[in-house]
C-alpha cells in the first residue's frame, strides 16, 4: 500500500487529508476515528477540497458519496 503524505486540515470532522497523484487516491483520517481511501478522485477535486471554505461540507457533498472507498483502519 502506498504511503500518502498527510496534511492536517481545519475541520470538525476531518483531521488529516492526503492525496496520491499517481493512483488518484484520496486518504482521509476522521477525528472520530477511521482512515479511508477514496479511489479515482481527480487531482482537481483534491485541490478544491483543500481550498474549500468548509472542508467537511465539501467532502460530504462532493466526495463521500461520489467515489468508492476502502477502510484502511
DRENFI-75526 format. One record per residue: residue in one letter; x, y, z of N, C-alpha, C, O in turn. Coordinates in steps of 0.2 Angstrom, whole numbers, plus 5000, padded with zeros to 4 digits. Layout:
N
aXYZXYZXYZXYZ...
This chain:
73
x500449945000500050005000500450065000500950075004x500350114996500750174995500650215001500150225004x501250245003501250295009501050365006501350385001x500550395009500250455006500450515011500350505017x500750565009500850625013500250655016499850685012x500150655022499550685025499650755028500150775030x499150795027499150865029498550875034498050855033x498750915040498150925044497750985041497951025037x497050975043496551025040496151045045496051015051x495851105044495451145049494751115048494351145043x494451065051493851045050493551005057493950985060x492951015058492650975064492650905063492750865068x492650875057492550805056493250775053493350715055x493550805049494150785046494850805050494850865052x495250765051495950785055496450795050496850835050x496550745045497050745040496850725033496350685033x497150755028496950735021497650725017498050765018x497650675013498250665009497950645002497450615001x498450654997498250634990498850604987499350634987x498750554983499250524979499150534971498650504969x499450574968499350594961499450534957499050524952x499950484958500050434954499450384953499350354948x499050374959498550324960497850354960497350324960x497850424960497150464961496850444967496150434967x497150424973496850404979496950464984497450494985x496350474987496250524992496150494999495750445000x496650505004496550475010496350525015496550585016x495850505019495550545024495550515031495450455032x495850555036495850525043495250565047495350635047x494850535050494250565053494450575061494750535064x494150635063494350655070494050595075494250585080x493450575073493050525077493450455076493250405080x493850445072494250385071494050355064493550365061x494550315061494450285055494850325049494850385049x495150285045495550305040495250275033495250215033x495150315029494850295022495150315016495450375016x495150275011495550295005494950294999494650244998x494850344996494450354991494750354984495250384983x494550304980494850294973494550334968493950354968x495050344963494850384957494650454958494250484954x494950484963494750554964495250604960495850594961x494950644956495350684951495750734956495550754961x496350754954496850794957496450864958496550894963x496050884953495750944954495250944960495150994963x494950894961494450884967494850894973494550924978x495350864973495850864980495950944981495950964987x496150974976496351044977495751084979495851134983x495151074976494551104978494351094985494151134989x494451034987494351014994494851054999494551085004x495451054997495951095001495851165002496051205006x495551194996495351264996494651284998494551344999x494251235000493551255002493551285008493951275013x493051335009492951375015492751325021492851335026x492351265019492151215024492351155021492051125016x492951125023493251065020492751005022492650965017x492451005028491950955029491350955025491150895023x491051005023490451015019490650995012490250955009x491251015009491450995003491550925002491350894997x491850895007491950825007491250785007491150735003x490750805011490150775012489750775005489450725003x489750835002489450844996489750814989489450794985x490450814989490750804983491250744983491450724977x491350714989491750654989491450594992491450544989x491250604998490950545002490550494998490650434998x490050524994489550484991489750474983489350434980x490250504981490350504974490950454972490950434966x491350434976491850394975491850324979491650334985x492150274976492150214980492750214985493250254984x492750184991493250184996493350124999492950074999x493950125003494150065007494350095014494650145014x494150055019494350075026495050045027495149985027x495450095029496150075030496250045037496549995039x495950085042495950075049495450105053495350095059
